[in-house]
Amino acid sequence: MKSLLETLKFTNITIGDIQSVDEMTVFPLVGPNRGNVASPNNLQFSRTTGYGNMEFKNDDERPAIVPAYTMVRGRGGQDHAMTGTGIVPRKESIIFNTACCVEQRQPGMLSGSDKDNRLDILPITLRKDLLDYNKRTKKEYGKLWSDIIRWLKGIGHGVSSEAGHLSYFYDNVQVKKALEDFAAEFEPVEGQIGAIILFSGVPVGLEIMPTNAHWDAYWKQLIRGSYTAELFRLKLLGKVKPSTLIMPEISPTAKPEEIKKTLEDFMSHLKKDVAPLLENVTIANIRTIGNTAGLQTDLLITNGGGGDIIYQEEEPIYISLVL
């Protein structure tokens, strides 16, 4: 049986040095840059032009990709999030009018020039809530509020669920420190373009960026803002199983070369386990969202989740998938 990467035709990808902290394990995906798209440094969030509208500007000569479910949180206006990916043609500004507010009772518009803005990616459960095509394309800025309230419910520790405010979670002092400290345990490896993320040994996400520069630019938003946020929430709710990653026993008297060989063998064993994990993911439906500036965006639904995949000249260059 083919793995999901093979099915989607993501080629020349290998597994880098695996990183694991508590219940989260990250399998770095290493491979060549793919596609011809704008540098992430040339794409900026400009502003919200109205509730449910997010504007991005591309200063590059190539089309730019706004990562799926990009969330902008600021002090000067109502926090917003994309309901999928966005494509901004070369040297253009685009307003995406199907975005959603993620701070229900906060008035005001966001400005890209505000230095207090914080960019993140929506937590994975809320990303699943936006896999419904009608919901993600509906022009209704409050469409995620009830889902956010449900997501916040029962967390405790000073995190309220009285309204659809993700800021109740992200701006909580205890949560903020926990997310920063935990995410700091993970670092990109050389040549990394993506990752497979597991909670307690179970795959929960697949992320692949077009280039190493894109991964360097967005990995913190993914690991901290999306996956670590979800894991920490589940831990506060008591819904996380103990980690299933058991490190090999190493004798206190082992020589350095023996320790190195033991760890190398262990990592090789883990890497061989990745393909079977993704073999269990099957594609239920693929729906084309749009084709802009030579980039085709599809909504991919799997047997347990789904997400966004982008093609350039019929080759996959980006995927953000919740498993």
C-alpha positions in Angstrom: 0.0 0.0 0.0 1.3 3.5 -0.9 1.9 6.0 1.9 0.0 9.3 1.7 3.2 11.1 0.4 3.5 8.7 -2.5 -0.2 9.0 -3.3 0.0 12.8 -3.4 3.2 12.6 -5.5 5.5 14.4 -3.0 8.8 12.9 -4.1 12.4 13.1 -2.9 11.5 13.5 0.7 13.4 11.9 3.6 13.1 11.9 7.3 15.5 14.1 9.3 16.6 13.7 13.0 13.4 13.0 15.0 12.6 15.3 17.9 10.3 14.3 20.8 9.3 16.1 23.9 6.7 14.7 26.3 3.7 13.6 24.2 4.6 15.4 21.0 7.0 13.9 18.3 8.1 15.7 15.2 9.4 13.8 12.2 11.2 16.5 10.1 10.7 16.2 6.4 13.8 17.0 4.4 13.9 17.6 0.6 14.6 20.0 -2.2 12.8 23.3 -2.7 9.8 22.9 -5.0 7.8 25.3 -7.1 8.5 28.9 -8.1 6.7 31.1 -5.5 7.4 34.3 -3.6 9.8 34.4 -0.8 7.9 34.5 2.5 9.8 37.7 3.4 8.0 39.4 0.5 4.5 38.6 1.8 2.9 40.8 4.4 -0.4 41.0 6.2 -1.7 44.5 5.4 -4.9 45.0 7.4 -8.5 43.9 8.0 -10.7 46.1 5.8 -13.9 45.0 7.5 -15.0 42.1 9.7 -14.3 38.9 7.9 -11.8 40.6 5.4 -8.0 40.1 5.5 -5.7 41.8 3.1 -2.2 40.5 2.2 0.4 42.3 0.0 2.9 40.5 -2.2 6.0 42.5 -3.2 7.6 39.6 -5.1 7.8 39.0 -8.8 6.3 35.5 -8.1 2.9 34.5 -6.7 2.8 34.1 -2.9 1.1 31.5 -0.7 -0.6 32.6 2.5 -0.3 29.5 4.8 -3.6 27.8 5.6 -5.5 29.1 8.6 -3.1 32.0 9.2 -4.3 33.9 12.3 -3.4 37.5 13.2 -3.8 38.6 16.7 -3.3 42.2 17.7 -4.1 44.8 20.4 -5.7 47.3 18.1 -8.6 45.3 16.6 -10.5 42.1 16.3 -8.3 39.1 15.8 -8.9 37.3 12.5 -8.0 34.0 10.8 -8.0 32.7 7.2 -10.4 29.7 6.6 -7.8 28.1 4.3 -4.9 29.1 2.1 -4.6 32.2 0.1 -2.8 33.0 -3.2 -1.6 36.6 -3.8 -0.4 37.2 -7.4 2.9 38.9 -8.1 3.1 42.6 -7.0 -0.5 42.6 -5.9 -2.6 43.1 -2.8 -5.6 40.7 -2.3 -8.5 41.0 0.2 -9.8 37.6 1.3 -13.5 38.1 2.3 -14.3 34.7 3.7 -12.0 35.0 6.8 -13.4 34.7 10.3 -13.2 36.7 13.5 -11.7 34.8 16.3 -12.3 37.4 19.0 -16.1 37.7 19.3 -16.6 40.9 21.4 -13.5 42.9 20.4 -14.3 45.8 18.0 -11.9 47.5 15.6 -9.7 46.8 12.6 -6.2 45.3 12.5 -3.2 47.0 10.9 -0.2 45.2 9.5 2.0 48.0 10.7 1.1 47.3 14.4 4.3 45.9 15.9 2.2 44.1 18.6 0.6 41.8 16.0 1.2 38.1 16.5 0.9 35.6 13.6 -0.1 32.0 14.4 -2.0 29.1 12.8 -5.4 28.0 14.1 -5.3 25.0 16.5 -5.9 21.7 14.7 -9.5 21.0 16.0 -10.6 24.4 14.7 -8.9 23.7 11.4 -11.1 20.5 11.2 -14.2 22.7 11.8 -13.3 24.6 8.6 -13.0 21.6 6.3 -16.7 22.0 5.5 -16.6 23.7 2.0 -19.8 25.7 2.6 -18.5 26.9 6.0 -15.1 28.0 4.8 -16.4 29.8 1.8 -19.3 31.5 3.6 -19.0 35.3 4.0 -20.0 35.4 7.6 -17.3 36.6 10.0 -18.8 35.0 13.2 -19.0 31.5 11.7 -16.3 30.0 14.0 -17.5 31.6 17.3 -19.5 28.6 18.5 -16.7 26.2 17.6 -14.2 28.4 19.6 -16.5 28.4 22.6 -16.7 24.6 22.5 -12.9 24.5 22.1 -12.4 26.6 25.2 -14.9 24.9 27.4 -13.6 23.1 30.4 -10.0 24.2 30.2 -10.0 26.1 33.4 -6.9 27.7 34.8 -8.4 31.1 34.2 -9.3 30.4 30.5 -12.9 31.6 30.0 -15.3 30.1 27.5 -18.0 32.7 27.8 -17.4 34.0 24.2 -15.6 33.0 21.0 -12.3 34.7 22.0 -9.2 32.7 21.2 -7.4 35.4 23.0 -8.8 34.0 26.3 -6.5 31.1 25.6 -3.4 32.6 23.9 -3.2 35.6 26.1 -3.5 33.6 29.4 -0.2 34.1 31.2 0.1 30.4 32.1 -0.7 29.3 28.6 1.5 31.8 26.9 4.6 30.7 28.8 3.8 27.0 28.4 3.5 27.4 24.6 6.7 29.4 24.3 8.7 27.0 26.5 7.5 23.9 24.8 7.9 25.1 21.3 11.5 26.2 22.1 12.3 22.5 22.5 11.9 22.0 18.8 14.3 23.4 16.1 14.4 23.0 12.3 16.9 20.6 10.9 19.1 21.3 7.8 17.1 21.2 4.6 13.7 20.9 6.4 10.6 21.7 4.3 8.0 20.1 6.5 7.0 17.7 9.3 4.8 14.9 10.4 3.5 15.7 13.9 2.4 13.0 16.3 0.6 13.1 19.7 1.4 10.1 21.9 2.5 8.2 18.8 -0.6 9.0 16.7 -0.1 11.2 13.6 -2.2 14.4 13.9 -0.7 16.5 11.1 1.3 16.7 7.9 2.9 20.0 6.8 5.0 20.6 3.7 6.2 24.0 2.6 7.5 24.9 -0.9 11.0 25.7 0.3 13.3 25.6 3.3 12.9 29.4 3.6 9.2 28.9 4.0 9.6 26.3 6.7 12.0 28.6 8.6 9.5 31.5 8.3 6.4 29.6 9.5 7.4 26.6 11.6 6.9 28.4 14.9 3.4 29.4 13.9 2.6 25.8 13.2 4.4 24.1 16.0 3.6 26.6 18.7 0.3 28.2 17.6 -1.4 25.2 16.1 0.0 21.9 17.4 1.4 22.8 20.8 -1.7 24.9 21.5 -3.9 21.9 20.8 -1.7 19.5 22.8 -1.6 21.8 25.8 -5.4 22.2 25.7 -5.9 18.5 25.6 -3.5 18.1 28.6 -5.4 20.7 30.6 -8.6 18.7 29.8 -6.9 15.4 30.9 -7.4 13.9 27.4 -3.8 13.1 26.5 -2.4 9.6 26.8 1.1 9.2 28.1 3.8 9.3 25.4 4.3 6.0 23.6 7.8 6.9 22.5 10.1 4.9 24.7 13.8 5.7 24.4 16.2 2.8 24.4 18.0 2.0 27.6 21.6 3.1 27.6 24.1 1.7 30.1 25.9 4.2 32.4 29.1 2.5 31.4 28.5 2.7 27.6 31.2 4.2 25.5 30.4 7.2 23.4 30.5 5.2 20.1 28.1 2.6 21.6 25.7 5.4 22.7 25.8 6.9 19.2 25.2 3.5 17.5 22.2 2.8 19.8 20.6 6.1 19.1 21.2 5.8 15.3 19.6 2.3 15.3 16.6 3.6 17.3 16.1 6.6 14.9 16.3 4.3 11.9 13.6 2.1 13.4 11.4 5.1 14.0 11.8 6.3 10.4 10.7 3.0 9.0 7.5 3.3 11.1 6.5 6.6 9.4 5.3 5.1 6.1 3.0 2.5 7.7 1.5 5.3 9.8 0.6 7.3 6.7 -0.7 4.2 4.8 -3.8 4.3 7.1 -4.7 7.8 5.7 -7.0 7.4 2.7 -8.4 10.2 0.5 -12.2 10.5 0.6 -12.7 13.6 -1.6 -10.8 16.3 -3.5 -12.4 19.6 -4.4 -10.7 22.3 -6.3 -11.0 25.7 -4.5 -9.5 27.9 -7.2 -6.7 28.5 -9.7 -4.9 31.8 -9.3 -1.6 32.9 -10.9 -0.9 29.4 -12.0 -1.4 27.9 -8.5 -4.2 25.4 -8.1 -5.6 25.0 -4.6 -7.6 21.9 -3.6 -9.5 21.0 -0.5 -8.5 17.4 0.4 -10.7 15.3 2.7 -9.3 12.2 4.2 -10.8 9.4 6.4 -9.9 11.3 9.5 -9.4 14.9 8.6 -8.2 17.0 5.7 -6.7 20.2 4.6 -5.3 22.3 1.7 -2.9 21.2 -1.1 -1.4 23.5 -3.7 -0.1 22.5 -7.2 2.0 24.4 -9.6 2.2 23.0 -13.1 0.5 19.9 -11.8 3.2 19.3 -9.2 2.4 19.5 -5.5 4.4 22.2 -3.7 2.4 22.8 -0.4 0.2 20.8 1.9 -1.3 21.5 5.3 -3.2 18.5 6.5 -4.9 17.6 9.8 -4.9 13.9 10.3 
